[in-house]
Amino acid sequence: MQVTETLNEGLKRKLAVVIPAADLNERLDARLVELKDKANIKGFRPGKVPMTHLKKVYGRSAMSEVMSDAINATVGKALDERSERAATQPQIDLPEDQQTINKVLDGESDLAFDVTYEILPPVAVMDLSTIKLEKPVVELDEAEVDKEVQRVFAQQRGFEDKGDGAIVEQGDRLGLSFVGRIDGKEFAGGSADHAHLTVGSGEFIPGFEEQLVGMKKGETKTVTVTFPADYAQADLQGKKADFEVTILHADGPKAGELNDEFAKTLGLENVAGLRDAVKEQMTAALASMSRQAVKRQILDALDDGHKFDVPANLVDAEFDTIWQRVKHEVEHHGKSFEDEGTTEEAASAQYRGIAERRVRLGLVVAEIGNINKIEVTEEEHQQALIAEVRRFPGQEQQVYDYYRKNPQALAGLRAPVFENKVVDYVAGLATTTDKTMSRAELAKIIAADEDEVPEEHHH
């Protein structure tokens, strides 16, 4: 084969390749010898068909298979010899002229074609020991544990409809509709036809729930609140809003006492056991949130520490995946980009930046894993599958079958496990300082992180 480089620009490469007719004919003869034993042609006993006759009957179709194999083998060999790795499947451009192709198919002419591809850039990994991390540490407030125990109690003992004459009290679970306005104008996410809220849970903006106490079922009232200065949605921070609220129904907690008998209904020995179980669950949730916050810092540090061009076609593919989800979210919720305080162009540019970051981080994480021989074991892969299946109670079998029939999706479960192992490895080399904070502060860090890209919708 002859290989001539015709383009070398950034990560883009283009090669002009020629496979001599003699090579193709040699491959064709080998293919026809294979066919000779299997060919079933009228007038000839199996295995006794003359090569010239075989060539006449099967020549062209066998040559097109041979060409395809020869192209793949030649491109693979050319990249190996150049010590290059293609970012995605190289693009092959064959001659368009049918006469030229026919001559190749008839074994009379060399095969000349172009190969276009982008290479994976070399990644020089930064000194990972220079990374500095702050690990959020939350001391659980006993009052918070008590509040959570009360919430579990209210939730588990259940609620009953207070009927048409219902008057809202602390602890009631409400169905309500509302329309929110700022300066007389409705705003995105400020309305609901039928929302649920437990009064006193603190799920809504501070000051909202307290104003519902004393309202009657069917009553409509204007509730005025001010969004906190650190509210997750930046364009609403510190703004004053009026909500026109209608109580659709009110359910009061069923009678019952938080005692050992109640704890036993949850499979626990007594109230102290219930409190311990709640505390353990809260501690585990905080540890998981803390890990998530540290992981974000590690990925930010890896992003800052590695600046190199990434293959455009990988960025395009990642961007398309994100953008489809963004468009789905927008259309699904009947919103426009303007409602979200942006434009389609600005949002597109922002998400393209995120796509580029993800591709770069993917290459960096892969390289760190590669250098340090970090691998996902078969057992870890199985655990990831079991965890995924458990996310869909009642549909376990369908989800399991889906992954069994889709090797690519199953392989996809390895990626997050691999990333987490690399992140843990980096965390072990970095300098970590504990940073004490409240549960609310940690929750805010996690919420800001999750706002970046709409969640992927799994099967």
C-alpha positions as CSV (number, residue, x, y, z in Angstrom):
1,M,0.0,0.0,0.0
2,Q,1.0,3.6,-0.6
3,V,0.0,6.2,2.0
4,T,0.5,10.0,1.4
5,E,-0.5,12.6,4.0
6,T,-2.5,15.3,2.3
7,L,-3.7,17.2,5.4
8,N,-2.2,17.8,8.9
9,E,-4.0,20.6,10.7
10,G,-4.5,20.6,14.4
11,L,-6.1,17.2,15.1
12,K,-7.3,16.8,11.5
13,R,-5.6,14.3,9.2
14,K,-6.3,13.3,5.6
15,L,-4.4,10.4,3.9
16,A,-4.4,9.4,0.2
17,V,-4.1,5.6,0.1
18,V,-3.5,3.3,-2.8
19,I,-3.9,-0.5,-2.6
20,P,-2.3,-2.2,-5.7
21,A,-4.5,-4.3,-7.9
22,A,-2.0,-7.2,-7.3
23,D,-2.8,-7.2,-3.6
24,L,-6.6,-7.1,-4.2
25,N,-6.3,-10.0,-6.7
26,E,-4.3,-12.1,-4.3
27,R,-7.0,-11.5,-1.6
28,L,-9.7,-12.3,-4.2
29,D,-8.0,-15.6,-5.1
30,A,-7.9,-16.6,-1.4
31,R,-11.6,-15.7,-1.1
32,L,-12.5,-17.8,-4.2
33,V,-10.6,-20.8,-2.8
34,E,-12.8,-20.5,0.3
35,L,-15.9,-20.3,-1.9
36,K,-14.8,-23.2,-4.1
37,D,-15.5,-25.8,-1.5
38,K,-18.9,-24.3,-0.6
39,A,-20.1,-23.2,-4.0
40,N,-23.2,-25.0,-5.3
41,I,-23.2,-24.4,-9.1
42,K,-25.4,-26.4,-11.5
43,G,-23.4,-28.9,-13.6
44,F,-20.4,-29.1,-11.2
45,R,-19.8,-31.3,-8.2
46,P,-19.1,-29.4,-5.0
47,G,-15.4,-28.4,-4.7
48,K,-14.8,-29.1,-8.5
49,V,-15.8,-25.7,-9.9
50,P,-12.9,-24.3,-12.0
51,M,-11.5,-21.0,-10.7
52,T,-12.2,-19.2,-14.0
53,H,-15.9,-20.1,-13.8
54,L,-16.0,-19.1,-10.1
55,K,-14.5,-15.7,-11.0
56,K,-17.1,-15.2,-13.7
57,V,-20.0,-16.0,-11.4
58,Y,-18.8,-14.6,-8.1
59,G,-15.9,-12.3,-9.1
60,R,-17.4,-8.9,-8.6
61,S,-19.4,-9.6,-5.5
62,A,-16.4,-11.4,-3.9
63,M,-14.2,-8.5,-4.9
64,S,-16.5,-5.9,-3.2
65,E,-16.2,-7.9,0.1
66,V,-12.4,-8.2,-0.4
67,M,-12.2,-4.4,-1.0
68,S,-14.1,-3.7,2.2
69,D,-11.8,-6.0,4.2
70,A,-8.7,-4.6,2.5
71,I,-9.8,-1.0,3.2
72,N,-10.3,-1.7,7.0
73,A,-7.0,-3.6,7.3
74,T,-5.1,-1.0,5.4
75,V,-6.5,2.0,7.3
76,G,-5.8,0.2,10.6
77,K,-2.2,-0.6,9.6
78,A,-1.6,3.0,8.3
79,L,-2.7,4.5,11.7
80,D,-0.6,2.0,13.6
81,E,2.5,2.9,11.5
82,R,1.8,6.6,12.2
83,S,1.2,5.8,16.0
84,E,-2.1,7.6,15.8
85,R,-5.5,6.8,17.3
86,A,-8.6,8.0,15.5
87,A,-11.1,9.8,17.8
88,T,-14.0,8.2,15.9
89,Q,-14.5,5.9,12.9
90,P,-12.4,7.4,10.0
91,Q,-14.3,8.6,7.0
92,I,-13.5,6.7,3.7
93,D,-14.1,8.5,0.4
94,L,-14.0,6.1,-2.6
95,P,-13.8,7.2,-6.2
96,E,-17.2,8.4,-7.4
97,D,-16.7,7.5,-11.1
98,Q,-18.4,4.1,-11.7
99,Q,-16.0,3.2,-14.5
100,T,-13.1,3.5,-12.2
101,I,-14.8,1.4,-9.6
102,N,-15.7,-1.2,-12.2
103,K,-12.1,-1.5,-13.2
104,V,-11.1,-2.1,-9.6
105,L,-13.9,-4.7,-9.2
106,D,-12.7,-6.5,-12.3
107,G,-9.2,-6.6,-10.8
108,E,-7.7,-4.4,-13.6
109,S,-6.9,-1.3,-11.5
110,D,-5.4,-0.2,-8.2
111,L,-7.8,1.1,-5.5
112,A,-7.2,4.7,-4.6
113,F,-9.2,6.4,-1.8
114,D,-9.0,9.1,0.8
115,V,-9.2,8.7,4.6
116,T,-10.2,11.6,6.8
117,Y,-10.1,11.5,10.6
118,E,-9.3,13.4,13.8
119,I,-6.7,12.0,16.1
120,L,-7.0,11.7,19.9
121,P,-4.7,14.3,21.3
122,P,-1.8,13.2,23.5
123,V,-2.6,14.0,27.2
124,A,0.2,15.1,29.5
125,V,-1.2,14.5,32.9
126,M,-0.7,17.3,35.5
127,D,1.0,16.7,38.8
128,L,-2.0,15.4,40.7
129,S,-0.4,16.0,44.1
130,T,-0.7,19.8,43.6
131,I,-4.6,19.6,43.7
132,K,-6.1,21.1,46.9
133,L,-9.5,20.0,48.1
134,E,-12.0,21.1,50.7
135,K,-14.1,18.2,52.1
136,P,-17.5,19.4,53.4
137,V,-18.0,18.1,57.0
138,V,-21.5,18.4,58.5
139,E,-22.0,17.9,62.2
140,L,-25.6,16.6,62.5
141,D,-27.6,18.8,64.7
142,E,-29.7,16.7,67.1
143,A,-32.7,19.1,66.5
144,E,-32.5,18.2,62.8
145,V,-32.6,14.5,63.6
146,D,-35.6,15.1,65.8
147,K,-37.3,17.0,63.0
148,E,-36.6,14.2,60.5
149,V,-38.0,11.6,63.0
150,Q,-41.2,13.7,63.2
151,R,-41.3,13.8,59.4
152,V,-40.9,10.0,59.2
153,F,-43.7,9.7,61.9
154,A,-46.1,12.0,60.0
155,Q,-45.3,10.3,56.7
156,Q,-45.7,6.7,58.0
157,R,-48.8,7.2,60.1
158,G,-50.5,8.5,57.0
159,F,-53.0,11.3,56.3
160,E,-56.8,11.4,56.0
161,D,-58.9,14.0,54.2
162,K,-60.2,16.7,56.5
163,G,-63.3,17.1,54.4
164,D,-65.0,20.2,52.9
165,G,-64.9,22.3,56.1
166,A,-61.1,21.8,56.4
167,I,-59.0,24.6,57.9
168,V,-55.2,24.4,57.3
169,E,-53.0,23.6,60.3
170,Q,-49.3,23.0,60.8
171,G,-48.5,19.4,59.7
172,D,-51.4,19.2,57.1
173,R,-50.6,17.8,53.7
174,L,-52.2,20.1,51.1
175,G,-53.1,20.0,47.5
176,L,-52.9,23.6,46.1
177,S,-52.8,25.5,42.9
178,F,-51.0,28.8,42.6
179,V,-49.9,31.5,40.1
180,G,-46.8,33.5,41.0
181,R,-46.2,37.1,39.8
182,I,-43.2,39.5,40.1
183,D,-44.2,43.1,39.4
184,G,-47.6,41.9,38.1
185,K,-45.9,39.5,35.6
186,E,-46.0,35.7,35.7
187,F,-42.6,34.1,35.8
188,A,-41.2,30.7,34.7
189,G,-41.7,27.9,37.3
190,G,-44.0,30.2,39.4
191,S,-47.3,28.4,38.7
192,A,-48.8,25.0,39.4
193,D,-52.2,23.4,38.7
194,H,-51.9,20.9,41.5
195,A,-48.9,20.9,43.8
196,H,-48.5,19.0,47.1
197,L,-47.0,20.5,50.2
198,T,-46.8,19.5,53.9
199,V,-47.2,22.7,56.0
200,G,-44.1,23.2,58.1
201,S,-41.8,21.1,56.0
202,G,-39.8,24.1,54.7
203,E,-40.1,22.8,51.1
204,F,-41.3,26.1,49.8
205,I,-39.8,29.6,50.0
206,P,-39.4,30.9,53.6
207,G,-42.6,32.6,54.7
208,F,-44.9,30.9,52.2
209,E,-46.2,28.0,54.3
210,E,-46.9,30.0,57.4
211,Q,-49.3,32.2,55.5
212,L,-51.5,29.2,54.5
213,V,-52.3,28.3,58.1
214,G,-56.0,29.2,58.8
215,M,-57.1,29.1,55.2
216,K,-60.2,27.0,54.3
217,K,-60.5,24.4,51.6
218,G,-61.5,26.1,48.3
219,E,-60.3,29.6,49.6
220,T,-58.0,31.7,47.4
221,K,-55.6,34.2,48.9
222,T,-52.5,36.2,47.9
223,V,-49.3,35.2,49.6
224,T,-46.4,37.7,49.4
225,V,-42.9,36.4,49.9
226,T,-39.3,37.5,49.0
227,F,-37.0,35.0,47.4
228,P,-33.8,34.4,49.5
229,A,-30.7,36.3,48.3
230,D,-29.0,32.9,47.7
231,Y,-31.9,31.3,45.9
232,A,-30.7,28.6,43.4
233,Q,-32.3,30.4,40.4
234,A,-30.1,33.6,40.0
235,D,-32.7,35.8,38.2
236,L,-35.2,35.4,41.2
237,Q,-32.7,36.2,44.0
238,G,-34.0,38.8,46.4
239,K,-37.2,39.4,44.3
240,K,-40.5,40.0,45.9
241,A,-43.3,37.8,44.5
242,D,-47.1,37.5,44.9
243,F,-48.6,34.1,44.8
244,E,-52.4,33.7,44.2
245,V,-53.0,30.4,46.1
246,T,-56.1,28.2,46.1
247,I,-56.4,25.3,48.6
248,L,-57.7,22.3,46.7
249,H,-57.8,19.8,49.6
250,A,-56.3,19.4,53.0
251,D,-55.3,16.1,54.6
252,G,-54.5,16.0,58.4
253,P,-52.2,13.5,60.0
254,K,-53.9,10.4,61.3
255,A,-54.1,10.1,65.0
256,G,-51.4,8.1,66.7
257,E,-48.4,8.5,68.9
258,L,-44.7,8.4,68.3
259,N,-44.0,5.5,70.7
260,D,-42.4,2.1,70.7
261,E,-45.5,0.5,69.3
262,F,-45.2,2.8,66.3
263,A,-41.5,2.0,65.9
264,K,-42.4,-1.7,65.8
265,T,-44.7,-1.1,62.9
266,L,-41.6,0.0,61.0
267,G,-39.7,-3.1,62.0
268,L,-37.6,-1.4,64.7
269,E,-37.4,-2.2,68.4
270,N,-38.3,1.1,69.9
271,V,-38.3,4.9,69.4
272,A,-34.5,5.0,70.2
273,G,-34.0,2.4,67.5
274,L,-36.0,4.5,65.1
275,R,-34.0,7.6,65.9
276,D,-30.7,5.7,65.4
277,A,-31.9,4.4,62.0
278,V,-32.9,7.9,60.9
279,K,-29.6,9.4,62.1
280,E,-27.7,6.7,60.2
281,Q,-29.6,7.4,57.0
282,M,-29.0,11.1,57.4
283,T,-25.3,10.6,58.0
284,A,-25.0,8.3,54.9
285,A,-26.8,10.9,52.8
286,L,-24.5,13.7,54.0
287,A,-21.4,11.5,53.3
288,S,-22.7,10.9,49.8
289,M,-23.3,14.6,49.3
290,S,-19.8,15.4,50.6
291,R,-18.3,12.9,48.2
292,Q,-20.2,14.5,45.3
293,A,-18.9,18.0,46.3
294,V,-15.3,16.7,46.4
295,K,-15.7,14.9,43.1
296,R,-16.9,18.2,41.5
297,Q,-13.7,20.0,42.9
298,I,-11.5,17.2,41.4
299,L,-13.1,17.5,38.0
300,D,-12.8,21.3,38.1
301,A,-9.1,20.9,39.0
302,L,-8.5,18.4,36.2
303,D,-10.3,20.8,33.8
304,D,-8.2,23.7,34.9
305,G,-4.9,21.7,34.8
306,H,-5.3,20.4,31.2
307,K,-5.7,22.7,28.3
308,F,-5.6,21.0,24.9
309,D,-7.7,20.9,21.8
310,V,-10.2,18.1,21.6
311,P,-11.6,16.4,18.5
312,A,-14.5,18.4,17.1
313,N,-16.5,15.3,16.1
314,L,-16.5,14.0,19.7
315,V,-17.6,17.5,21.0
316,D,-20.4,17.5,18.3
317,A,-21.6,14.1,19.4
318,E,-21.6,15.1,23.1
319,F,-23.3,18.4,22.4
320,D,-26.0,16.7,20.3
321,T,-26.8,14.4,23.2
322,I,-27.0,17.3,25.7
323,W,-28.9,19.6,23.3
324,Q,-31.6,17.0,22.6
325,R,-32.2,16.7,26.3
326,V,-32.3,20.5,26.7
327,K,-34.8,20.9,23.8
328,H,-36.9,18.1,25.3
329,E,-37.0,19.8,28.7
330,V,-37.9,23.2,27.1
331,E,-40.6,21.7,24.8
332,H,-41.9,19.2,27.5
333,H,-42.5,22.0,30.0
334,G,-43.9,24.5,27.5
335,K,-41.1,27.0,28.3
336,S,-39.0,29.0,26.0
337,F,-35.3,30.0,26.4
338,E,-36.5,33.5,27.0
339,D,-38.5,32.3,30.0
340,E,-35.2,31.0,31.5
341,G,-33.6,34.4,31.0
342,T,-31.5,33.4,28.0
343,T,-31.6,32.9,24.2
344,E,-31.3,29.8,22.2
345,E,-27.9,31.0,20.8
346,A,-26.5,31.8,24.3
347,A,-27.8,28.5,25.7
348,S,-26.3,26.6,22.7
349,A,-22.9,28.3,23.3
350,Q,-23.0,27.5,27.0
351,Y,-23.8,23.8,26.4
352,R,-21.2,23.5,23.7
353,G,-18.7,24.7,26.3
354,I,-20.0,22.0,28.7
355,A,-19.7,19.3,26.0
356,E,-16.1,20.3,25.3
357,R,-15.3,20.2,29.0
358,R,-16.8,16.7,29.3
359,V,-14.9,15.4,26.3
360,R,-11.6,16.8,27.6
361,L,-12.3,15.4,31.1
362,G,-13.2,12.0,29.6
363,L,-9.7,11.9,27.8
364,V,-7.9,13.1,31.0
365,V,-9.7,10.5,33.2
366,A,-9.0,7.8,30.7
367,E,-5.3,8.7,30.6
368,I,-5.0,8.8,34.4
369,G,-6.7,5.4,34.5
370,N,-4.5,4.0,31.8
371,I,-1.2,5.2,33.3
372,N,-2.1,3.9,36.7
373,K,-3.7,0.6,35.6
374,I,-7.1,1.4,37.1
375,E,-9.7,-1.0,35.9
376,V,-13.3,-1.9,36.5
377,T,-13.5,-5.5,37.7
378,E,-16.2,-7.9,36.5
379,E,-17.7,-7.9,40.0
380,E,-17.9,-4.1,40.1
381,H,-19.6,-4.1,36.7
382,Q,-22.2,-6.6,38.0
383,Q,-22.8,-4.5,41.1
384,A,-23.4,-1.5,38.8
385,L,-25.9,-3.5,36.9
386,I,-27.7,-4.6,40.1
387,A,-27.8,-1.0,41.4
388,E,-29.3,0.2,38.0
389,V,-31.9,-2.6,38.0
390,R,-32.9,-1.7,41.6
391,R,-33.7,1.8,40.5
392,F,-36.8,0.5,38.8
393,P,-38.9,-1.3,41.4
394,G,-41.5,-3.6,39.7
395,Q,-39.6,-3.4,36.3
396,E,-36.5,-5.3,37.4
397,Q,-36.8,-8.0,34.8
398,Q,-37.4,-5.7,31.8
399,V,-34.4,-3.5,32.8
400,Y,-32.2,-6.5,33.2
401,D,-33.3,-7.9,29.8
402,Y,-32.7,-4.5,28.2
403,Y,-29.0,-4.5,29.4
404,R,-28.6,-8.2,28.5
405,K,-29.7,-7.5,24.9
406,N,-27.7,-4.3,24.5
407,P,-24.0,-4.9,25.1
408,Q,-23.3,-1.2,24.4
409,A,-25.6,0.0,27.2
410,L,-24.1,-2.7,29.5
411,A,-20.6,-1.4,28.7
412,G,-21.9,2.1,29.4
413,L,-22.4,1.2,33.0
414,R,-18.7,0.7,33.4
415,A,-17.9,4.4,32.6
416,P,-19.3,6.0,35.8
417,V,-17.6,3.2,37.9
418,F,-14.3,3.8,36.2
419,E,-14.6,7.6,36.6
420,N,-15.4,7.2,40.3
421,K,-12.3,4.9,40.8
422,V,-10.1,7.5,39.0
423,V,-11.6,10.3,41.1
424,D,-10.9,8.3,44.3
425,Y,-7.3,7.7,43.1
426,V,-6.8,11.5,42.5
427,A,-8.4,12.3,45.9
428,G,-5.8,10.0,47.5
429,L,-2.9,12.1,46.0
430,A,-4.5,15.5,46.6
431,T,-4.2,17.6,49.8
432,T,-7.6,17.6,51.5
433,T,-8.7,20.0,54.3
434,D,-12.0,19.5,56.2
435,K,-14.5,22.4,55.9
436,T,-17.3,22.4,58.5
437,M,-20.6,23.6,57.2
438,S,-24.3,23.3,57.8
439,R,-26.5,20.8,56.0
440,A,-28.3,23.6,54.1
441,E,-24.9,25.0,52.8
442,L,-23.9,21.5,51.5
443,A,-27.3,21.0,49.9
444,K,-26.9,24.4,48.1
445,I,-23.5,23.3,46.7
446,I,-25.0,20.1,45.4
447,A,-28.0,21.9,43.9
448,A,-25.8,24.4,42.0
449,D,-23.8,21.4,40.6
450,E,-27.0,19.6,39.4
451,D,-28.3,22.7,37.6
452,E,-25.6,22.4,34.9
453,V,-27.3,19.9,32.5
454,P,-30.8,18.4,32.5
455,E,-30.7,14.9,33.9
456,E,-30.4,12.0,31.4
457,H,-33.7,10.1,31.1
458,H,-32.9,6.4,31.5
459,H,-34.9,3.6,30.0
